Amino acid sequence: MPPNARTEVPRPSQFGIKDFEELVIPTTDGEKLSAYYIRGPRGNRNSDITVLMFHGNAGNIGHRLPIARMIINFIGCNVFMLEYRGYGLSTGEPDESGLYLDAQTALDYLRNRAETSNHKLVVYGQSLGGAVGIKLVAKNQKNGDIAGLVLENTFLSMRKLIPSVIPPARYFTLLCHQVWPSESLISSISVPTLFLSGLQDEIVPPHHMRQLYELSTAPKIWKPLPGGDHNSSVVEEGYFESIADFITSVTGDEKMPRPEKL
């Protein structure tokens, strides 16, 4: 079982969030996925934007509610938080094919839901969630509704990650036999991409993110976070400002800024 996956799941109301829905979404293979749909301010200029959020290996969606709240505060958009199978209150056991099906289920739900069917979507993935997001965007970008991809501290592939993190490989124990070939998929993505890299990451060596950035042929931005480790990058200066600026640039009339260089 993933670390902390089945612990109590905090609810949005515990963080002062009032306009939200707690959802249970069925998958085509019979699992039931827990999710939160959190609305930004109604009538806001970004109320037609939804961030589809994929979290990392540890914990559950409830532990990422402070991040969702910050995104809403900075951008005024909506956030859809998906719980993978085997995590939180979702049924099933996690594996690569299952987590990808979960991600597709979430995207299809937003596309078919009346309230969000015309929304511009931004896929946001942290660590393992970045690998989930890369695979999802690579397959679905031709529909035109995915405006951007935000990646934080993700890896080239699971097989390339494991030799770097033993003994911390226990962090990804259940997923060690999976592939998650992000390095072979990233070059096929044409959707604008923001790369947020914690340069003190002790789980995913920062060169993984840098190589993904270099392999990407999409309009892209490199945002290094000098003091950020694997779990603290979100508190680094400029983290949410970078996401806000990026989403404004990919969903509005402004052109993507030129890629930043080290």
URRA-V747590 format. One record per backbone hydrogen bond with DSSP energy under -1.0 kcal/mol. NH is the residue of the N-H (numbers start at 1). CO is the residue of the C=O. If there is no record, write none. Layout:
BEGIN
nh	co
NH	CO
NH	CO
END
This chain:
BEGIN
nh	co
5	2
14	11
15	12
16	13
17	12
20	18
21	37
23	35
25	33
27	31
30	27
33	25
35	23
36	81
37	21
38	79
39	19
44	41
47	44
49	46
50	120
51	78
52	122
53	80
54	124
59	3
63	60
64	61
65	62
68	64
69	65
70	66
71	67
72	68
73	69
74	70
75	71
76	72
78	49
79	38
80	51
81	36
82	53
83	34
87	84
88	5
90	87
91	32
99	95
100	96
101	97
102	98
103	99
104	100
105	101
106	102
107	103
108	104
109	105
110	106
111	107
112	108
113	109
117	113
119	116
120	48
121	145
122	50
123	148
124	52
125	150
126	54
127	152
129	126
130	127
131	127
132	128
133	129
134	130
135	131
136	132
137	133
138	134
139	135
140	136
141	137
143	140
144	141
147	121
148	121
149	192
150	123
151	194
152	125
153	196
158	179
161	157
162	158
164	161
165	161
170	167
171	168
172	169
173	170
175	172
176	173
178	175
182	180
183	156
184	181
186	182
188	185
189	186
193	219
194	149
195	221
196	151
197	223
199	225
200	228
201	198
208	205
210	206
211	207
212	208
213	209
214	210
215	211
216	212
221	193
223	195
225	197
228	225
235	232
236	233
239	236
242	238
243	239
244	240
245	241
246	242
247	243
248	244
249	245
250	246
251	247
252	248
END
